């Protein structure tokens, strides 16, 4: 499991209101943690920063989190380390009894998740709204 470190890309002065990380916007409301992954690609550097940020928030909110939603609507490419990041944050969420869903995958990324059989670990949906009605 990836542990939070002080040097994980958090920048309080990056000019983006509400964003504490360079590559992920995290919001929490009514038991749902929404992590919107920012940027067109998730490589080695980005995967570590995103995992650290999400895991830190999952640990902060603990059992209050009932569902984690990973929003990939801004992502075009994901490396193998990015796929590992998804599994890492899912395992952290599962330790708190929270379910994990993925939304906003491109067709190419959805095929990748299915080929790697990661669709067995996550609820994958094309739209965020369809998960809102299920929650």
LUMFI-53051 format. One record per residue (C-alpha): residue in three letters; x, y, z. Coordinates in nm, 2 decimals. Example, Ala and Ser with C-alpha at 12.3 -4.5 7.8 and 13.67 -1.06 7.14 Angstrom:
<marros>
   residuo       c1       c2       c3
       ALA     1.23    -0.45     0.78
       SER     1.37    -0.11     0.71
</marros>
This chain:
<marros>
   residuo       c1       c2       c3
       UNK     0.00     0.00     0.00
       UNK     0.13     0.35    -0.09
       UNK     0.18     0.56     0.22
       UNK     0.13     0.93     0.24
       UNK     0.44     1.14     0.24
       UNK     0.48     1.52     0.28
       UNK     0.64     1.55    -0.06
       UNK     0.35     1.40    -0.26
       UNK     0.29     1.69    -0.50
       UNK     0.06     1.88    -0.26
       UNK     0.08     2.25    -0.35
       UNK    -0.15     2.49    -0.16
       UNK    -0.05     2.77    -0.39
       UNK    -0.12     2.62    -0.73
       UNK    -0.39     2.87    -0.81
       UNK    -0.67     2.61    -0.83
       UNK    -0.94     2.67    -0.57
       UNK    -1.00     2.36    -0.36
       UNK    -0.73     2.15    -0.52
       UNK    -0.46     2.03    -0.29
       UNK    -0.28     1.79    -0.53
       UNK    -0.14     1.85    -0.87
       UNK    -0.32     1.55    -1.03
       UNK    -0.64     1.49    -0.84
       UNK    -0.94     1.69    -0.71
       UNK    -1.09     1.51    -0.41
       UNK    -1.43     1.60    -0.27
       UNK    -1.63     1.43     0.01
       UNK    -2.00     1.46     0.06
       UNK    -2.27     1.23     0.21
       UNK    -2.03     0.93     0.24
       UNK    -1.91     0.95    -0.12
       UNK    -1.55     1.05    -0.19
       UNK    -1.51     1.17    -0.55
       UNK    -1.15     1.17    -0.68
       UNK    -1.13     1.34    -1.02
       UNK    -0.80     1.25    -1.18
       UNK    -0.66     1.55    -1.36
       UNK    -0.44     1.54    -1.67
       UNK    -0.43     1.36    -1.99
       UNK    -0.19     1.08    -1.87
       UNK    -0.12     0.89    -1.56
       UNK     0.24     0.77    -1.56
       UNK     0.48     0.67    -1.28
       UNK     0.51     1.02    -1.13
       UNK     0.14     1.10    -1.14
       UNK     0.03     0.75    -1.01
       UNK     0.23     0.79    -0.70
       UNK     0.10     1.14    -0.63
       UNK    -0.26     1.05    -0.69
       UNK    -0.24     0.73    -0.48
       UNK    -0.08     0.93    -0.19
       UNK    -0.34     1.20    -0.20
       UNK    -0.64     0.96    -0.22
       UNK    -0.50     0.72     0.04
       UNK    -0.44     1.02     0.28
       UNK    -0.80     1.13     0.24
       UNK    -0.94     0.78     0.28
       UNK    -0.74     0.74     0.61
       UNK    -0.85     1.09     0.72
       UNK    -1.23     1.02     0.67
       UNK    -1.20     0.65     0.77
       UNK    -1.53     0.46     0.80
       UNK    -1.73     0.78     0.70
       UNK    -1.64     0.69     0.34
       UNK    -1.91     0.45     0.20
       UNK    -1.81     0.48    -0.16
       UNK    -1.50     0.59    -0.35
       UNK    -1.55     0.72    -0.71
       UNK    -1.25     0.75    -0.93
       UNK    -1.33     0.99    -1.22
       UNK    -1.11     0.94    -1.52
       UNK    -1.30     1.18    -1.76
       UNK    -0.99     1.39    -1.81
       UNK    -0.75     1.10    -1.86
       UNK    -0.65     0.97    -2.21
       UNK    -0.36     0.74    -2.11
       UNK    -0.28     0.53    -1.81
       UNK     0.04     0.33    -1.75
       UNK     0.07     0.00    -1.57
       UNK     0.17     0.19    -1.26
       UNK    -0.16     0.39    -1.30
       UNK    -0.35     0.06    -1.31
       UNK    -0.16    -0.04    -0.99
       UNK    -0.26     0.29    -0.83
       UNK    -0.63     0.21    -0.89
       UNK    -0.58    -0.13    -0.72
       UNK    -0.39     0.04    -0.43
       UNK    -0.66     0.29    -0.35
       UNK    -0.93     0.03    -0.39
       UNK    -0.75    -0.19    -0.13
       UNK    -0.73     0.11     0.11
       UNK    -1.10     0.19     0.05
       UNK    -1.19    -0.18     0.10
       UNK    -1.01    -0.17     0.44
       UNK    -1.27     0.09     0.55
       UNK    -1.55    -0.12     0.40
       UNK    -1.60     0.13     0.11
       UNK    -1.69     0.03    -0.24
       UNK    -1.49     0.16    -0.53
       UNK    -1.63     0.27    -0.87
       UNK    -1.47     0.41    -1.18
       UNK    -1.64     0.66    -1.42
       UNK    -1.55     0.85    -1.73
       UNK    -1.32     0.60    -1.90
       UNK    -1.26     0.64    -2.27
       UNK    -1.35     0.33    -2.48
       UNK    -0.98     0.26    -2.51
       UNK    -0.92     0.27    -2.14
       UNK    -1.24     0.07    -2.07
       UNK    -1.11    -0.20    -2.30
       UNK    -0.77    -0.20    -2.12
       UNK    -0.94    -0.24    -1.78
       UNK    -1.15    -0.53    -1.92
       UNK    -0.84    -0.69    -2.08
       UNK    -0.66    -0.67    -1.75
       UNK    -0.97    -0.81    -1.58
       UNK    -0.99    -0.50    -1.35
       UNK    -1.36    -0.47    -1.43
       UNK    -1.40    -0.76    -1.17
       UNK    -1.26    -0.53    -0.90
       UNK    -1.45    -0.21    -0.98
       UNK    -1.79    -0.10    -1.08
       UNK    -1.72     0.07    -1.41
       UNK    -1.97     0.32    -1.54
       UNK    -1.96     0.56    -1.83
       UNK    -2.12     0.85    -1.64
       UNK    -2.11     0.99    -1.29
       UNK    -2.48     1.04    -1.29
       UNK    -2.56     0.67    -1.32
       UNK    -2.37     0.60    -1.00
       UNK    -2.55     0.88    -0.82
       UNK    -2.88     0.70    -0.88
       UNK    -2.73     0.37    -0.75
       UNK    -2.60     0.52    -0.43
</marros>
